[in-house]
Amino acid sequence: MSINKKVILTELGIVIVAQNHNPTILNPDFLKRNKIVPENWELACPPICLPPVARVSFTKGVNIFSQPERIIFDAPVKSQAARWRVGAVLSGVGPPVHLADR
C-alpha cells in the first residue's frame, strides 16, 4: 500500500557553515550596504549584535542569525508562486532566488 502525501513548503531556511566567522558584523547597515537586503526593508525588532550571536529580523519575515560557526537565513514562503520558484531552485531547474525578490 502506498501513501500519497502532499508536501507544502511554508518556510525556507538556509544554513551556511563558516569557520571563525565574526557575528558582530551582522547589522542592518552592513546588509543594506552590501545589497544583501533592499534599502527599504524595515526592522521587525531591534537587532541583537553580540560577539557570540547576532540576529536581524525584518518586517518582510526574513530573519538572519549569525554565530561564529554558521549563518542562518530563514523566511516564510507565503505565496504559491514563491513555493513553485523555491521548489524549482532546489530541484536545479530554476534561477536563484534573491531576497530582494520577496
The first five atom37 places (N, CA, C, CB, O) and aatype in JSON, in Angstrom:
{
  "aatype": [12, 15, 9, 2, 11, 11, 19, 9, 10, 16, 6, 10, 7, 9, 19, 9, 19, 0, 5, 2, 8, 2, 14, 16, 9, 10, 2, 14, 3, 13, 10, 11, 1, 2, 11, 9, 19, 14, 6, 2, 17, 6, 10, 0, 4, 14, 14, 9, 4, 10, 14, 14, 19, 0, 1, 19, 15, 13, 16, 11, 7, 19, 2, 9, 13, 15, 5, 14, 6, 1, 9, 9, 13, 3, 0, 14, 19, 11, 15, 5, 0, 0, 1, 17, 1, 19, 7, 0, 19, 10, 15, 7, 19, 7, 14, 14, 19, 8, 10, 0, 3, 1],
  "atom_mask": [
    [1, 1, 1, 1, 1],
    [1, 1, 1, 1, 1],
    [1, 1, 1, 1, 1],
    [1, 1, 1, 1, 1],
    [1, 1, 1, 1, 1],
    [1, 1, 1, 1, 1],
    [1, 1, 1, 1, 1],
    [1, 1, 1, 1, 1],
    [1, 1, 1, 1, 1],
    [1, 1, 1, 1, 1],
    [1, 1, 1, 1, 1],
    [1, 1, 1, 1, 1],
    [1, 1, 1, 0, 1],
    [1, 1, 1, 1, 1],
    [1, 1, 1, 1, 1],
    [1, 1, 1, 1, 1],
    [1, 1, 1, 1, 1],
    [1, 1, 1, 1, 1],
    [1, 1, 1, 1, 1],
    [1, 1, 1, 1, 1],
    [1, 1, 1, 1, 1],
    [1, 1, 1, 1, 1],
    [1, 1, 1, 1, 1],
    [1, 1, 1, 1, 1],
    [1, 1, 1, 1, 1],
    [1, 1, 1, 1, 1],
    [1, 1, 1, 1, 1],
    [1, 1, 1, 1, 1],
    [1, 1, 1, 1, 1],
    [1, 1, 1, 1, 1],
    [1, 1, 1, 1, 1],
    [1, 1, 1, 1, 1],
    [1, 1, 1, 1, 1],
    [1, 1, 1, 1, 1],
    [1, 1, 1, 1, 1],
    [1, 1, 1, 1, 1],
    [1, 1, 1, 1, 1],
    [1, 1, 1, 1, 1],
    [1, 1, 1, 1, 1],
    [1, 1, 1, 1, 1],
    [1, 1, 1, 1, 1],
    [1, 1, 1, 1, 1],
    [1, 1, 1, 1, 1],
    [1, 1, 1, 1, 1],
    [1, 1, 1, 1, 1],
    [1, 1, 1, 1, 1],
    [1, 1, 1, 1, 1],
    [1, 1, 1, 1, 1],
    [1, 1, 1, 1, 1],
    [1, 1, 1, 1, 1],
    [1, 1, 1, 1, 1],
    [1, 1, 1, 1, 1],
    [1, 1, 1, 1, 1],
    [1, 1, 1, 1, 1],
    [1, 1, 1, 1, 1],
    [1, 1, 1, 1, 1],
    [1, 1, 1, 1, 1],
    [1, 1, 1, 1, 1],
    [1, 1, 1, 1, 1],
    [1, 1, 1, 1, 1],
    [1, 1, 1, 0, 1],
    [1, 1, 1, 1, 1],
    [1, 1, 1, 1, 1],
    [1, 1, 1, 1, 1],
    [1, 1, 1, 1, 1],
    [1, 1, 1, 1, 1],
    [1, 1, 1, 1, 1],
    [1, 1, 1, 1, 1],
    [1, 1, 1, 1, 1],
    [1, 1, 1, 1, 1],
    [1, 1, 1, 1, 1],
    [1, 1, 1, 1, 1],
    [1, 1, 1, 1, 1],
    [1, 1, 1, 1, 1],
    [1, 1, 1, 1, 1],
    [1, 1, 1, 1, 1],
    [1, 1, 1, 1, 1],
    [1, 1, 1, 1, 1],
    [1, 1, 1, 1, 1],
    [1, 1, 1, 1, 1],
    [1, 1, 1, 1, 1],
    [1, 1, 1, 1, 1],
    [1, 1, 1, 1, 1],
    [1, 1, 1, 1, 1],
    [1, 1, 1, 1, 1],
    [1, 1, 1, 1, 1],
    [1, 1, 1, 0, 1],
    [1, 1, 1, 1, 1],
    [1, 1, 1, 1, 1],
    [1, 1, 1, 1, 1],
    [1, 1, 1, 1, 1],
    [1, 1, 1, 0, 1],
    [1, 1, 1, 1, 1],
    [1, 1, 1, 0, 1],
    [1, 1, 1, 1, 1],
    [1, 1, 1, 1, 1],
    [1, 1, 1, 1, 1],
    [1, 1, 1, 1, 1],
    [1, 1, 1, 1, 1],
    [1, 1, 1, 1, 1],
    [1, 1, 1, 1, 1],
    [1, 1, 1, 1, 1]
  ],
  "atom_positions": [
    [[0.84, -1.17, 0.0], [0.0, 0.0, 0.0], [0.89, 1.24, 0.0], [-0.96, -0.01, 1.22], [1.82, 1.35, 0.81]],
    [[0.62, 2.17, -0.89], [1.39, 3.41, -0.92], [0.54, 4.56, -0.4], [1.89, 3.72, -2.36], [-0.67, 4.61, -0.61]],
    [[1.19, 5.46, 0.26], [0.51, 6.62, 0.82], [1.01, 7.85, 0.08], [0.76, 6.74, 2.38], [2.2, 8.15, 0.08]],
    [[0.09, 8.56, -0.56], [0.44, 9.79, -1.25], [0.18, 10.97, -0.33], [-0.34, 9.94, -2.57], [-0.95, 11.2, 0.11]],
    [[1.23, 11.71, -0.05], [1.09, 12.88, 0.8], [1.63, 14.08, 0.04], [1.82, 12.71, 2.16], [2.64, 13.98, -0.66]],
    [[0.96, 15.19, 0.18], [1.39, 16.42, -0.46], [2.23, 17.22, 0.53], [0.17, 17.23, -0.96], [1.8, 17.47, 1.66]],
    [[3.4, 17.62, 0.11], [4.27, 18.43, 0.94], [4.08, 19.89, 0.53], [5.77, 17.99, 0.79], [4.19, 20.23, -0.65]],
    [[3.8, 20.74, 1.5], [3.62, 22.16, 1.25], [4.74, 22.91, 1.95], [2.22, 22.65, 1.73], [4.87, 22.87, 3.17]],
    [[5.54, 23.6, 1.15], [6.65, 24.37, 1.68], [6.11, 25.66, 2.29], [7.69, 24.68, 0.58], [5.49, 26.46, 1.59]],
    [[6.33, 25.86, 3.58], [5.84, 27.06, 4.27], [6.96, 27.95, 4.79], [4.95, 26.66, 5.41], [6.75, 29.12, 5.07]],
    [[8.15, 27.39, 4.91], [9.28, 28.15, 5.43], [10.55, 27.61, 4.8], [9.34, 28.08, 6.98], [10.7, 26.41, 4.59]],
    [[11.47, 28.52, 4.52], [12.74, 28.12, 3.93], [13.86, 28.59, 4.84], [12.9, 28.7, 2.5], [13.92, 29.76, 5.22]],
    [[14.75, 27.69, 5.18], [15.91, 28.03, 5.99], [17.17, 27.57, 5.29], [0.0, 0.0, 0.0], [17.23, 26.45, 4.77]],
    [[18.17, 28.43, 5.28], [19.45, 28.09, 4.66], [20.53, 28.3, 5.73], [19.74, 28.96, 3.37], [20.59, 29.36, 6.36]],
    [[21.36, 27.29, 5.91], [22.45, 27.38, 6.89], [23.77, 27.34, 6.12], [22.38, 26.22, 7.95], [24.01, 26.43, 5.32]],
    [[24.61, 28.33, 6.37], [25.94, 28.37, 5.77], [26.94, 28.17, 6.9], [26.19, 29.74, 5.0], [26.96, 28.93, 7.87]],
    [[27.76, 27.14, 6.77], [28.76, 26.84, 7.79], [30.03, 27.61, 7.48], [29.05, 25.3, 7.87], [30.49, 27.63, 6.33]],
    [[30.59, 28.26, 8.49], [31.8, 29.07, 8.31], [32.72, 28.86, 9.5], [31.44, 30.58, 8.14], [32.26, 28.6, 10.61]],
    [[34.0, 28.98, 9.28], [34.96, 28.89, 10.37], [35.38, 30.29, 10.78], [36.18, 28.04, 9.96], [35.67, 31.14, 9.94]],
    [[35.42, 30.52, 12.06], [35.89, 31.79, 12.62], [35.14, 33.0, 12.05], [37.37, 31.94, 12.36], [35.75, 34.04, 11.78]],
    [[33.86, 32.86, 11.87], [33.04, 33.96, 11.39], [32.81, 34.96, 12.53], [31.67, 33.44, 10.83], [32.72, 34.56, 13.69]],
    [[32.72, 36.24, 12.2], [32.54, 37.28, 13.21], [31.07, 37.74, 13.2], [33.5, 38.48, 12.95], [30.7, 38.53, 12.33]],
    [[30.24, 37.28, 14.13], [28.82, 37.66, 14.15], [28.59, 39.17, 14.31], [28.13, 36.94, 15.25], [27.53, 39.66, 13.92]],
    [[29.54, 39.89, 14.88], [29.3, 41.31, 15.16], [29.18, 42.17, 13.89], [30.4, 41.84, 16.02], [28.72, 43.31, 13.97]],
    [[29.59, 41.65, 12.73], [29.43, 42.44, 11.51], [28.01, 42.38, 10.96], [30.4, 41.97, 10.44], [27.65, 43.16, 10.08]],
    [[27.2, 41.45, 11.47], [25.82, 41.34, 11.0], [24.98, 42.45, 11.63], [25.21, 39.94, 11.35], [24.66, 42.41, 12.82]],
    [[24.65, 43.44, 10.83], [23.79, 44.52, 11.28], [23.04, 45.05, 10.06], [24.61, 45.66, 11.98], [23.46, 44.8, 8.93]],
    [[21.95, 45.78, 10.25], [21.14, 46.25, 9.11], [21.93, 47.08, 8.1], [19.99, 47.07, 9.62], [21.73, 46.94, 6.9]],
    [[22.83, 47.95, 8.57], [23.62, 48.77, 7.65], [24.51, 47.92, 6.76], [24.48, 49.77, 8.44], [24.59, 48.16, 5.55]],
    [[25.16, 46.92, 7.33], [26.01, 46.01, 6.55], [25.18, 45.28, 5.49], [26.72, 45.0, 7.49], [25.6, 45.17, 4.34]],
    [[24.01, 44.78, 5.88], [23.16, 44.03, 4.95], [22.67, 44.9, 3.8], [21.97, 43.44, 5.69], [22.62, 44.44, 2.66]],
    [[22.31, 46.14, 4.08], [21.82, 47.06, 3.04], [22.97, 47.58, 2.17], [21.07, 48.24, 3.67], [22.84, 47.63, 0.95]],
    [[24.08, 47.96, 2.79], [25.22, 48.49, 2.04], [25.77, 47.46, 1.06], [26.32, 48.93, 3.01], [26.22, 47.82, -0.03]],
    [[25.73, 46.18, 1.43], [26.24, 45.11, 0.57], [25.15, 44.5, -0.31], [26.87, 44.04, 1.41], [25.36, 43.47, -0.95]],
    [[23.98, 45.14, -0.33], [22.86, 44.73, -1.18], [22.4, 43.29, -0.92], [23.24, 44.88, -2.64], [21.96, 42.59, -1.83]],
    [[22.52, 42.87, 0.34], [22.01, 41.56, 0.74], [20.51, 41.65, 0.93], [22.71, 41.05, 2.04], [19.78, 40.71, 0.63]],
    [[20.05, 42.79, 1.43], [18.62, 43.09, 1.52], [18.4, 44.49, 0.92], [18.1, 43.02, 3.02], [19.33, 45.3, 0.91]],
    [[17.2, 44.79, 0.43], [16.93, 46.11, -0.15], [16.98, 47.22, 0.91], [15.57, 46.12, -0.83], [16.74, 46.98, 2.09]],
    [[17.3, 48.42, 0.46], [17.4, 49.6, 1.33], [16.1, 49.89, 2.09], [17.78, 50.82, 0.5], [16.14, 50.35, 3.23]],
    [[14.95, 49.61, 1.47], [13.67, 50.0, 2.07], [13.11, 48.98, 3.07], [12.65, 50.21, 0.98], [12.02, 49.18, 3.6]],
    [[13.82, 47.89, 3.34], [13.33, 46.92, 4.31], [13.41, 47.51, 5.72], [14.12, 45.59, 4.22], [14.4, 48.13, 6.09]],
    [[12.34, 47.29, 6.49], [12.28, 47.8, 7.86], [12.51, 46.68, 8.86], [10.92, 48.46, 8.12], [12.19, 45.51, 8.62]],
    [[13.08, 47.06, 9.99], [13.33, 46.08, 11.05], [12.03, 45.7, 11.75], [14.34, 46.64, 12.07], [11.17, 46.55, 11.99]],
    [[11.9, 44.41, 12.07], [10.73, 43.94, 12.82], [10.93, 44.18, 14.31], [10.48, 42.45, 12.55], [9.96, 44.35, 15.05]],
    [[12.18, 44.19, 14.75], [12.53, 44.43, 16.15], [13.98, 44.9, 16.18], [12.32, 43.14, 17.04], [14.69, 44.75, 15.19]],
    [[14.43, 45.46, 17.3], [15.83, 45.9, 17.37], [16.79, 44.73, 17.13], [16.12, 46.56, 18.74], [16.57, 43.63, 17.65]],
    [[17.83, 44.95, 16.35], [18.79, 43.87, 16.12], [19.58, 43.53, 17.38], [19.75, 44.26, 14.99], [19.75, 44.37, 18.27]],
    [[20.05, 42.32, 17.44], [20.94, 41.86, 18.52], [22.31, 41.68, 17.89], [20.42, 40.52, 19.21], [22.44, 40.99, 16.87]],
    [[23.32, 42.28, 18.46], [24.66, 42.18, 17.91], [25.67, 42.04, 19.05], [24.99, 43.41, 17.02], [26.13, 43.04, 19.62]],
    [[26.0, 40.81, 19.38], [26.93, 40.48, 20.45], [28.02, 39.57, 19.89], [26.2, 39.8, 21.66], [27.8, 38.94, 18.86]],
    [[29.18, 39.49, 20.51], [30.23, 38.62, 19.98], [29.81, 37.16, 19.73], [31.39, 38.64, 20.91], [30.23, 36.59, 18.73]],
    [[29.01, 36.54, 20.62], [28.69, 35.14, 20.33], [27.52, 34.94, 19.35], [28.37, 34.45, 21.61], [27.39, 33.86, 18.77]],
    [[26.67, 35.96, 19.17], [25.5, 35.77, 18.32], [24.96, 37.12, 17.85], [24.4, 34.99, 19.08], [25.07, 38.13, 18.54]],
    [[24.38, 37.11, 16.65], [23.73, 38.31, 16.13], [22.44, 37.87, 15.45], [24.66, 39.1, 15.15], [22.35, 36.77, 14.89]],
    [[21.43, 38.77, 15.5], [20.15, 38.48, 14.84], [19.6, 39.78, 14.28], [19.13, 37.82, 15.83], [19.58, 40.81, 14.95]],
    [[19.15, 39.71, 13.03], [18.46, 40.82, 12.4], [17.17, 40.26, 11.8], [19.36, 41.54, 11.31], [17.22, 39.32, 11.01]],
    [[16.03, 40.84, 12.18], [14.73, 40.39, 11.69], [14.03, 41.55, 10.99], [13.85, 39.84, 12.86], [14.0, 42.67, 11.5]],
    [[13.48, 41.27, 9.82], [12.81, 42.29, 9.02], [11.3, 42.04, 8.98], [13.37, 42.32, 7.61], [10.84, 40.92, 9.17]],
    [[10.55, 43.11, 8.74], [9.09, 43.0, 8.69], [8.63, 42.13, 7.52], [8.46, 44.39, 8.57], [7.49, 41.66, 7.52]],
    [[9.47, 41.9, 6.54], [9.15, 41.02, 5.4], [9.13, 39.55, 5.83], [10.16, 41.23, 4.26], [8.73, 38.68, 5.06]],
    [[9.57, 39.29, 7.06], [9.59, 37.91, 7.56], [10.95, 37.26, 7.47], [0.0, 0.0, 0.0], [11.13, 36.13, 7.94]],
    [[11.91, 37.93, 6.89], [13.26, 37.38, 6.76], [14.02, 37.59, 8.07], [14.02, 38.04, 5.58], [14.06, 38.69, 8.62]],
    [[14.62, 36.52, 8.55], [15.43, 36.55, 9.77], [16.82, 36.05, 9.42], [14.79, 35.67, 10.92], [16.98, 35.06, 8.71]],
    [[17.83, 36.75, 9.92], [19.21, 36.34, 9.68], [19.88, 36.21, 11.05], [19.99, 37.36, 8.75], [19.9, 37.16, 11.83]],
    [[20.42, 35.03, 11.31], [21.1, 34.73, 12.57], [22.56, 34.44, 12.27], [20.42, 33.52, 13.31], [22.87, 33.83, 11.25]],
    [[23.45, 34.86, 13.13], [24.87, 34.61, 12.91], [25.51, 34.16, 14.21], [25.57, 35.87, 12.37], [25.27, 34.71, 15.29]],
    [[26.34, 33.14, 14.09], [27.16, 32.62, 15.18], [28.56, 32.41, 14.62], [26.56, 31.28, 15.77], [28.73, 32.42, 13.4]],
    [[29.57, 32.21, 15.47], [30.94, 32.05, 14.94], [31.1, 30.92, 13.93], [31.88, 31.82, 16.08], [32.0, 30.97, 13.1]],
    [[30.24, 29.91, 13.98], [30.4, 28.76, 13.08], [29.32, 28.63, 12.01], [30.44, 27.51, 13.88], [29.35, 27.7, 11.2]],
    [[28.35, 29.57, 12.0], [27.29, 29.45, 10.98], [26.5, 30.74, 10.84], [26.33, 28.3, 11.34], [26.46, 31.58, 11.74]],
    [[25.86, 30.87, 9.66], [24.93, 31.96, 9.38], [23.64, 31.28, 8.91], [25.5, 32.98, 8.3], [23.68, 30.38, 8.08]],
    [[22.51, 31.72, 9.44], [21.22, 31.1, 9.1], [20.3, 32.17, 8.52], [20.57, 30.43, 10.35], [20.09, 33.22, 9.13]],
    [[19.76, 31.88, 7.33], [18.74, 32.72, 6.7], [17.43, 31.96, 6.8], [19.11, 33.06, 5.2], [17.36, 30.78, 6.44]],
    [[16.39, 32.62, 7.28], [15.11, 31.97, 7.49], [14.0, 32.91, 7.01], [14.91, 31.59, 9.0], [14.0, 34.1, 7.34]],
    [[13.06, 32.37, 6.23], [11.96, 33.21, 5.74], [10.75, 32.34, 5.42], [12.39, 34.02, 4.49], [10.9, 31.2, 4.97]],
    [[9.55, 32.87, 5.66], [8.35, 32.14, 5.26], [8.19, 32.17, 3.75], [7.09, 32.73, 5.95], [8.6, 33.13, 3.09]],
    [[7.6, 31.14, 3.21], [7.27, 31.09, 1.79], [5.75, 31.23, 1.73], [7.77, 29.74, 1.08], [5.02, 30.27, 1.95]],
    [[5.29, 32.46, 1.42], [3.88, 32.79, 1.58], [3.01, 32.47, 0.37], [3.74, 34.23, 1.89], [1.9, 31.96, 0.53]],
    [[3.48, 32.74, -0.83], [2.63, 32.57, -2.0], [2.91, 31.25, -2.72], [2.82, 33.74, -2.96], [4.0, 30.69, -2.59]],
    [[1.95, 30.78, -3.47], [2.13, 29.56, -4.24], [3.22, 29.76, -5.3], [0.79, 29.13, -4.9], [4.01, 28.85, -5.56]],
    [[3.26, 30.95, -5.9], [4.28, 31.23, -6.91], [5.68, 31.13, -6.3], [4.08, 32.63, -7.52], [6.59, 30.58, -6.92]],
    [[5.85, 31.66, -5.09], [7.15, 31.57, -4.41], [7.48, 30.12, -4.08], [7.16, 32.42, -3.13], [8.64, 29.72, -4.19]],
    [[6.49, 29.35, -3.69], [6.73, 27.92, -3.39], [7.22, 27.19, -4.64], [5.44, 27.25, -2.85], [8.15, 26.39, -4.57]],
    [[6.58, 27.46, -5.78], [6.99, 26.83, -7.04], [8.41, 27.25, -7.4], [6.01, 27.2, -8.19], [9.22, 26.42, -7.82]],
    [[8.72, 28.53, -7.23], [10.04, 29.04, -7.58], [11.12, 28.42, -6.7], [10.06, 30.56, -7.47], [12.16, 28.0, -7.2]],
    [[10.88, 28.38, -5.39], [11.85, 27.77, -4.48], [12.01, 26.29, -4.81], [11.41, 27.94, -3.01], [13.13, 25.77, -4.82]],
    [[10.91, 25.61, -5.1], [10.98, 24.2, -5.48], [11.8, 23.99, -6.74], [0.0, 0.0, 0.0], [12.57, 23.03, -6.83]],
    [[11.65, 24.9, -7.71], [12.43, 24.8, -8.95], [13.91, 25.01, -8.68], [11.93, 25.83, -9.97], [14.75, 24.32, -9.25]],
    [[14.24, 25.95, -7.82], [15.64, 26.2, -7.48], [16.24, 24.99, -6.78], [15.78, 27.46, -6.59], [17.34, 24.55, -7.11]],
    [[15.5, 24.44, -5.81], [16.0, 23.29, -5.05], [16.18, 22.06, -5.94], [15.06, 22.97, -3.91], [17.06, 21.24, -5.68]],
    [[15.36, 21.92, -6.98], [15.47, 20.77, -7.87], [16.48, 21.03, -8.99], [14.12, 20.43, -8.46], [16.76, 20.13, -9.79]],
    [[17.03, 22.25, -9.05], [18.05, 22.55, -10.03], [17.55, 23.01, -11.38], [0.0, 0.0, 0.0], [18.33, 23.08, -12.33]],
    [[16.26, 23.33, -11.5], [15.72, 23.74, -12.81], [15.32, 25.21, -12.86], [14.52, 22.89, -13.15], [14.82, 25.67, -13.89]],
    [[15.53, 25.95, -11.79], [15.12, 27.36, -11.78], [16.27, 28.27, -11.44], [0.0, 0.0, 0.0], [17.31, 27.83, -10.95]],
    [[16.08, 29.58, -11.7], [17.12, 30.55, -11.35], [17.18, 30.76, -9.84], [16.86, 31.89, -12.06], [16.21, 30.47, -9.15]],
    [[18.29, 31.26, -9.32], [18.4, 31.5, -7.88], [17.35, 32.49, -7.4], [19.79, 32.02, -7.54], [16.92, 33.37, -8.15]],
    [[16.95, 32.35, -6.15], [16.01, 33.28, -5.51], [16.83, 34.32, -4.79], [15.04, 32.53, -4.52], [17.73, 33.98, -4.02]],
    [[16.54, 35.58, -5.03], [17.24, 36.69, -4.37], [16.29, 37.27, -3.33], [17.69, 37.79, -5.4], [15.1, 37.42, -3.61]],
    [[16.77, 37.6, -2.16], [15.92, 38.11, -1.1], [15.15, 39.35, -1.54], [16.74, 38.42, 0.12], [14.03, 39.57, -1.07]],
    [[15.71, 40.15, -2.42], [15.03, 41.36, -2.86], [13.8, 41.05, -3.7], [15.98, 42.23, -3.66], [12.96, 41.93, -3.89]],
    [[13.66, 39.82, -4.2], [12.5, 39.43, -5.0], [11.26, 39.2, -4.15], [12.81, 38.18, -5.77], [10.16, 39.06, -4.69]],
    [[11.43, 39.17, -2.84], [10.31, 38.88, -1.96], [9.35, 40.03, -1.92], [10.78, 38.55, -0.58], [8.34, 39.97, -1.23]]
  ]
}
